[in-house]
């Protein structure tokens, strides 16, 4: 089976095809969006050691809130960087994860030292992973070894893989179209897939720029999409 790595935005958007839409977003400041997300996200019975493990229920609204908040925070652009940077120090782990991922889309406005600190020092692997992604998306003209932290001290396998992905960029920043696509995303599309019904057609772009449509595989081979929390 061929493994295809898609862009961070593509992976972030896809799971939302299976979720129920949230209410129309109201104007909020970046700080208010972060507080709104923290209020909406409920780990409940989800997580290691819980009855459902890492599986969330089909009617869960947390992922919808996360995507809505990320979309709105990114739309604030440079104005959101300071609140997101402060959120990296939050005691609420899901908020730190959201902040690290969103900073990737605004990475050109973010200090490299800020992302490096989160990538090496945060206690949560998902935060470190998204901070590594953000470093890769930020890019740098410095030697490759200074763009991302060294992998030797990282014990989490997923984070180590993303360290390698970031290094593969060789200092090249993410294409500006990634942020533009996120800003143009329509939250109403979160309700376009139903359990038991045929999946709606969609298109994804790989990191190498090749496009794949679900309809390209219709009648040819099965397509299995696996989403792992903390991985992109």
Secondary structure, DSSP 8 states (H G I E B T S, - for coil): -----B-HHHHHHHGGGGS----------HHHHHHHHHHH---TT-STTSTTTT---TT--HHHHHHHHHHHHHHTTTHHHHHHHHHTT-S-HHHHHHHHHHHHHTGGGS-HHHHHHHHHH-SSHHHHHHHHHHHHHH--SS-HHHHS--STT---HHHHHHHHHHHHTTT----HHHHHHHHH--GGGGG---TTS-----EEEBTTS-EEEGGGGTTT--------TT--
